[in-house]
Amino acid sequence: MAARGRGRGKPLSFNTEQLGFNRGDALPPAVAEPPPPYPPMHSLPAPLLKTQASLYVGSRLGEQRRKFQRSAFYILATPSEPDIKRFSDRYNVRNPTNFTFNAAFMPEQLQPAKRTRASRKRKDKDGTNKGVRTKKLKEDDIEEKLKALEETEGKGENEEDAAVEDRLEKEAKQDSEDQEVEEEVEDEDELEEETDYISGYFDNGESYLDEEDDNLDDGPLY
């Protein structure tokens, strides 16, 4: 009863037979050597068949690898200079061979621009230079084209000016007619205002002291 509740489950039983040796046997010695670099291979690879085709492919691959290493694009890390300089280091090839650019393997956008040389002017039978004559013809054509453009522009400007003038004249006539109508309306309004007071409050005195007036018996009005 005293041991109840102090532990959970049964204690583990450990046998030395599980480790591969019985009681009373000596323990194996400790291994002080490093493990092997590669684990043991249970299945070996198939042997290499040295045929003529495989040998040719192998030689071509090796040649291609060496060609890449000799090219100017094979960049290596700059080695640190040793503390001790030897005489034989002077003759070691440090820089690779110069690269020869072949524009045939590049697209047209990346190819260098071609420089065209100025061609010599040839003289015709008349003794005039061919280049000068072509320049004169080009200048004459340009002048004719400019004249034709100026004429067309002048016609267009004249038509535009005439249209603008007609429009301005129409607007001026319409404005003058509107002003005349407004002035006539204002004159009529002023006449009506002036005659309204006269017709409503004007008295010429003819009805004063009329015999038919009934208010005379009441006496004078002050």
Buried (B, 14 or more C-beta within 10 A) or exposed (E): EEEEEEEEEEEEEEEEEEEEEEEEEEEEEEEEEEEEEEEEEEEEEEEEEEEEEEEEEEEEEEEEEEEEEEEEEEEEEEEEEEEEEEEEEEEEEEEBEEEEEEEEEEEEEEEEEEEEEEEEEEEEEEEEBEBEEEEEEEEEEEEEEEEEEEEEEEEEEEEEEEEEEEEEEEEEEEEEEEEEEEEEEEEEEEEEEEEEEEEEEEEEEEEEEEEEEEEEEEEEEE
